[in-house]
Every structure is written in C-alpha cells, then in structure tokens.
Amino acid sequence: MKFIAAAGQFYPRLCDVDANLETMRSLVEEAAGRGAKLVVLPELANTGYEANERFTELAEPATQESRSIRTMGELCRTHDLHIAFGFAERDETVRDVLFNSVALLGPDGAIIGVYRKVHLFADERKWFRPGCDFPVFSTELGRLGIIVCWDVSFPEPARVQALRGADVIVVSSCYEKPHAEDWDLMCAARAIDNVLPVVASNRYGRDNVLDFFGHSRILDPLGRVVDSIDEDRQGVITGEIDTELAIRLREEYYTFFKDRRPDTFGEICRPM
C-alpha cells in the first residue's frame, strides 16, 4: 500500500479552541492539496499544552458530537482523508476523569479509534489519567499505531504496536526545548527498531513556562528523513508511505522480528 502522509506543525494558542481549530483546518486543507490521505496534528492541538486547570472545561468526550471531532470529521469527508489529532478527552461517564488522547478519524468523518497517552510526563499527572494499552487501528491505509510525545522515549510502545501488526507509527507530540536532538534520535530509533515508517507531528511556540521546537518529521522504515521542518514555524510536510517496503526490508536484511529472543527478555518487564 502506498499513500501520501502529512504532518502539520503549528503554534496552538493556549485555551483558544476557535483559533486552533481554524489553524488545524488550514493545515489539513494544505495537506489535502498535496494529495495527503493521512494528516497528523500535534498533541493537545485544540487547547495548547499548559491549559492546566482549564482542561476541565475544555475537555471533550470522544463522540461524533464533540466540537473538535465534528470539525475535523467534516474535513475528513470533504477531502477523503484520515486525521489524527491530539485533544483533552473527558470520560463519557465520569466527568472529572480526563485523558491526554489522540482521535483517529476516517474519510467518512467517523471515529476509528482513540489512543490515550500511557506515559504521562511531569505536571500532566495533575490533570490526566494514564491510558493502559497500545492499540493498533485498522484503516483502508493499513494498520496504524498511535503514540503521544513522551511515549516515543520508550522502545516498548512502538514495539508492542509492531508486534500487533502496525504498518505505520503515528506520533502526536508537544516535545519541548532544549531536547530537539533527543526527539530526532528517538523518532528515528522507533522507526528502525521496528522497521516501520513514522509520521510525527510536534508543535512549536511557548505556552506558560514551556517552549516547544517543532521538528515534525516523516521517516522511512530505517529512520531516514523523508521530509521535516527543523525550525520554529508553521507548515506541512508530506511524504510517500510504502507499507510493503517495510515487509521487504524485514525479509531481506532487517530480520529483527525473526531473530528476536523473547525468552531472554524477562528483565524488561520487572518493575524497578
């Protein structure tokens, strides 16, 4: 399967959902104009990262009626594409339970799935509960694994998704300065670890305290850059994803999955 993927990078305005949804719209439309069938947007794209106590009022349930999902869903239908974007998710039954989530929408605008960030970072733990699984979502483009920001710092999430049959790893992020080189390296590592393409969107700009650096990137299955924005600016990157290339690479030389020895990996699962 070959298709064009895109990552949108922008400066979300803190707690200004109207402005952010309009910017997200413009990025999706630009990506659609370049033939993209998958558009990835940053973590907490519609609210900004340091909304803190205001997450309680700004969070939305993962339903078709939710404002941000409805707006992005309309774009999916108009442009016949998939969108993955970060938002603060409110549990449908327990109002005060929030998750740092990414919604994946299909070309019909419907929710394909929602990933809840497992590895919360620093003050996020004050506002969100962690997720507890690394699902893989079936789409007409292939099987997509989604992780969020700090998750990419760990090899296990993407590996679990690869073992579950992921064809592409999607990363939605708010990785902050001064760790741009770390981010670049970890995105590339998750690609070659699993011989899978990576589509990663990271925001830029300052919120209250934290300042973010962008560096959105599309990587091939060996971690090589297909396209990137390595500076603080708004923009869209695109690149061709070839899911069959990863299969060929795994068979021809990068036989990590055939050669792995899980019987020797017990120490990895022991709590420290």
C-alpha positions in Angstrom: 0.0 0.0 0.0 1.3 3.4 -1.0 -0.2 6.7 0.1 0.9 10.3 0.9 1.1 11.1 4.7 1.3 14.6 6.1 2.3 16.1 9.4 1.1 19.6 10.4 3.1 21.8 12.7 1.8 25.0 14.3 1.7 27.1 17.5 -1.6 26.3 19.3 -2.9 29.3 21.1 -3.4 28.5 24.8 -7.1 27.7 25.6 -8.2 29.3 22.3 -10.1 26.4 20.7 -11.6 28.6 18.0 -8.3 29.9 16.7 -6.7 26.4 17.0 -9.4 24.7 15.0 -9.2 27.3 12.3 -5.4 26.7 12.0 -5.9 23.0 12.1 -8.4 23.4 9.3 -5.9 25.4 7.1 -3.2 22.8 7.7 -5.5 19.9 6.7 -6.6 21.7 3.6 -3.0 22.4 2.6 -2.1 18.7 3.2 -5.1 17.7 1.1 -4.0 19.9 -1.7 -0.8 17.9 -1.8 -2.6 14.6 -2.0 -2.4 13.5 1.6 -4.6 10.6 2.8 -3.4 10.8 6.4 -2.8 14.1 8.3 -1.2 14.0 11.8 -1.5 17.0 14.1 0.1 17.7 17.5 -0.7 16.6 21.0 -3.4 18.7 22.6 -3.7 20.6 19.4 -7.0 22.3 20.0 -6.2 23.6 23.5 -2.5 24.0 23.9 -0.4 22.1 26.3 -0.4 24.1 29.6 -4.1 24.6 29.9 -3.8 23.1 33.4 -7.0 23.5 35.4 -8.8 24.8 32.3 -8.6 21.3 30.8 -11.6 20.5 33.0 -13.8 22.9 30.9 -12.1 22.4 27.6 -12.0 18.6 27.5 -14.4 16.9 25.1 -15.8 13.3 25.1 -14.7 11.1 22.3 -18.0 11.2 20.5 -19.1 12.3 17.0 -21.0 15.2 18.6 -17.9 16.8 20.2 -16.9 20.1 18.7 -13.3 19.3 17.6 -14.1 15.8 16.4 -17.1 17.1 14.4 -15.0 19.9 12.8 -12.2 17.5 11.9 -14.7 14.9 10.7 -16.1 17.4 8.2 -12.7 17.9 6.8 -12.2 14.2 6.5 -15.4 13.9 4.5 -14.7 16.9 2.3 -11.1 15.8 1.4 -11.5 12.0 1.6 -8.7 11.5 4.2 -7.8 10.4 7.7 -6.9 12.8 10.5 -5.1 12.1 13.8 -5.1 15.0 16.3 -4.5 15.4 20.0 -7.2 16.6 22.4 -8.1 16.5 26.1 -10.6 13.7 26.4 -13.4 13.7 29.0 -14.6 10.3 30.1 -18.2 9.9 28.9 -19.4 8.5 32.3 -17.2 10.1 34.9 -16.9 13.8 34.2 -13.8 14.6 36.3 -11.7 11.8 34.6 -9.6 13.2 31.7 -7.1 11.7 29.3 -4.5 13.1 27.0 -5.7 11.5 23.8 -5.5 11.3 20.1 -8.5 10.8 18.0 -8.2 9.0 14.6 -10.9 9.8 12.1 -11.7 8.1 8.8 -12.7 9.5 5.4 -16.3 9.3 6.4 -15.6 11.5 9.4 -16.3 8.7 11.9 -14.1 7.9 14.8 -11.9 4.9 14.0 -10.3 4.9 17.4 -8.9 6.9 20.3 -5.5 6.4 21.9 -4.9 7.5 25.5 -1.4 8.5 26.4 0.2 5.9 28.6 3.4 7.6 29.7 2.3 10.9 31.3 5.1 13.5 31.8 5.7 15.8 34.8 2.6 18.0 35.5 0.4 16.1 33.1 -0.2 13.7 36.0 -2.1 16.5 37.8 -4.7 16.7 35.1 -4.9 13.4 33.3 -5.1 9.7 34.0 -2.8 7.4 32.0 -4.0 5.1 29.4 -3.2 1.4 29.7 -2.8 -0.1 26.2 -1.2 0.3 22.8 -3.9 -0.4 20.3 -3.5 -0.7 16.6 -6.2 0.7 14.4 -7.3 -0.9 11.1 -7.9 1.6 8.3 -8.0 1.5 4.5 -4.4 2.7 4.5 -3.2 -0.1 6.7 -2.9 -0.6 10.4 -1.9 2.5 12.4 -0.2 2.5 15.8 -0.5 5.9 17.6 1.7 7.1 20.5 1.9 10.5 22.2 5.0 12.6 22.9 6.8 11.1 26.0 5.7 7.6 24.8 8.2 7.9 21.9 11.0 8.0 24.5 10.3 4.3 25.3 11.0 1.5 22.9 8.2 -0.7 24.2 5.0 1.2 22.9 6.0 1.1 19.3 7.4 -2.4 19.6 4.1 -3.6 21.0 2.2 -2.0 18.1 4.6 -3.5 15.6 4.1 -7.0 17.1 0.3 -6.3 16.8 0.7 -5.7 13.1 1.1 -2.0 12.7 2.2 -0.7 9.3 2.8 2.8 10.4 3.7 4.5 13.7 1.9 7.9 14.2 3.4 10.3 16.8 1.4 13.3 18.1 3.6 15.4 20.3 4.5 18.5 22.4 8.2 17.8 22.9 9.9 20.9 24.5 13.1 22.7 24.2 16.1 22.1 24.6 15.5 18.4 23.6 15.2 18.6 19.8 18.2 16.3 19.2 16.8 13.8 21.6 13.4 13.9 19.8 15.0 13.5 16.4 17.0 10.5 17.6 14.1 8.8 19.3 11.7 9.1 16.4 14.4 7.6 14.1 15.1 4.9 16.7 11.4 3.9 16.9 11.4 3.6 13.1 14.4 1.4 12.7 13.7 -0.5 15.9 10.6 -1.8 14.2 11.4 -1.3 10.5 8.3 0.9 10.2 7.7 4.3 8.8 7.0 7.1 11.3 4.8 10.2 10.9 5.5 12.6 13.7 3.9 16.0 14.4 5.4 18.2 17.1 4.2 21.7 17.9 6.3 24.9 18.4 5.9 28.1 20.4 5.7 29.0 24.1 2.8 28.4 26.5 3.1 29.5 30.1 6.5 28.0 31.0 7.4 25.5 28.3 8.7 26.4 24.9 8.4 23.8 22.0 10.6 23.4 19.0 8.7 21.7 16.1 10.9 19.3 14.2 7.9 17.4 12.8 9.2 14.6 10.5 8.2 11.8 8.3 10.7 8.9 8.4 11.2 5.8 6.3 11.4 2.3 7.9 15.1 2.8 8.5 14.7 6.1 10.3 15.8 8.2 7.4 14.2 11.6 6.9 11.7 11.8 4.1 10.6 15.3 5.0 10.9 17.5 8.1 10.5 21.0 9.5 13.6 21.6 11.6 12.7 25.0 12.9 10.1 27.1 14.8 7.5 27.8 12.1 4.1 26.7 10.9 3.9 24.3 8.0 3.0 21.0 6.5 5.3 18.2 5.4 4.4 15.3 3.2 5.9 12.0 2.1 5.0 8.8 0.5 4.4 5.8 2.8 5.1 2.4 1.3 3.9 -0.2 3.7 5.2 -3.1 1.5 8.7 -1.7 1.7 8.9 -2.4 5.4 7.8 -6.0 4.8 10.6 -6.4 2.2 13.2 -4.9 4.4 12.3 -7.2 7.3 12.6 -10.2 5.0 15.8 -9.2 3.1 18.2 -8.0 5.9 16.5 -6.3 8.9 15.2 -9.6 10.4 14.8 -8.2 13.9 11.5 -9.9 14.4 12.6 -13.3 13.2 15.8 -13.2 15.2 14.4 -11.7 18.5 14.7 -13.9 21.6 11.8 -13.0 23.9 12.7 -15.9 26.1 15.7 -13.8 27.3 13.7 -10.6 27.8 12.2 -11.2 31.3 14.2 -8.5 33.0 12.5 -5.8 30.8 9.1 -6.5 32.5 10.3 -6.3 36.1 9.4 -3.1 38.0 12.4 -1.2 39.3 
